Amino acid sequence: MAKLPDFEALAIFAKVVELRSFAGAASELAMSKATVSKAVTRLEERLGARLFNRTSRRLALTDAGHKLADRATRLLADGEAAENEALAQSVAPRGLVRLAVPMTFGTKAVAPLLPEFFEAYPEVSVDLHLSDATVDLIGEGFDMAVRIARLPDSSLIARRLFTMPRFTVAAPSYLKKHGRPTHPMHLAQHKCFSYAYLSTPNVWHYTNSAGEQASVRPGGQLRVNNGEAVMPSLIAGLGIAELPEFIVGEAISSGAVEVILKDWKQAEGAVHLVTPPGGPRPARVEALGDFLAAKLPGTCKRVAKKKTSASVVKVK
């Protein structure tokens, strides 16, 4: 296998040619004069030819040095240009960010923020992937994801933004017909909707102020892989659901559903920005992450408290 060119020695040689001085090159490159001299000597030994005729007062290129100087100078210029371009990419946000977000959270909270982000960062584009399934950031090539959960230990870098309350809710019509549960274990006698992507699927966990814990495996007619999909059946009075605030907050505010089991708390998750390990991250990823961290808490609160005009569907 052929050895790579000695790019460092070529670059140092080009700088000596430019300044016509070993000492000047050493000063500009923040190296010792001995290091510069050794690099040129190494290059001469590799090429089998002297590159400079040196005296105490004068430094002159040999024929071999003249032939090499132009190419070495172009090599140095190309290297500096490539480095400057890469540095500009990292300093000025520019390029594509692949972002994975849960579907309903993405449509309600993230997508409405993007126009403001694009106005602030016109050279950044976003590939927004909406799915409640947990994506493999590294394997699928994502730069960042929003996750709403209690995160397991992993090599991913997580930035916690804010807590996301969860509520157990039912429509007034359901409670009037089937009664109001007062203990989590009562849910076993009720119709409940389940969500496929809970950390413990089909199990709801509760704790009260006395430290008592209860885990329930509710059953019902509907199982979904997107939380918002239960809302029509929930508002129609067909069952009980356990949902995060950003999905059910509007319905609670409007009175379309009521919070039950108020003396019991569900395991509270949080909204996180998650990125692959390693770094530093590109400026475009940092820009989007900082923007979402600043804007999402307020946006989620507005979404949750917004009054809904949806009518309650009554099922006879």
Protein Blocks (a to p, Z undefined) as FASTA:
>chain_A
ZZdddfklmmmmmmmmmnopaklmmmmnopafklmmmmmmmmmmmnopafbdcdfkbccd
dfklmmmmmmmmmmmmmmmmmmmmmmmmmmmggdjddddddfklmmmmmmmmmmmmmmmm
mmbccdddddfbdcdfklnopabdcddddddddfbdcddfbdcdddddddfklmmmnopa
fbfklmmmpccdddfkbfbghiacdddfkopacddddddfbdcfbfklmmmmmmnopacc
dddfklmmmmmmnopaccehklbccddddddddddedddddfklmmmmmmmmmmmmmmmm
mmmmpccfbdcdddZZ
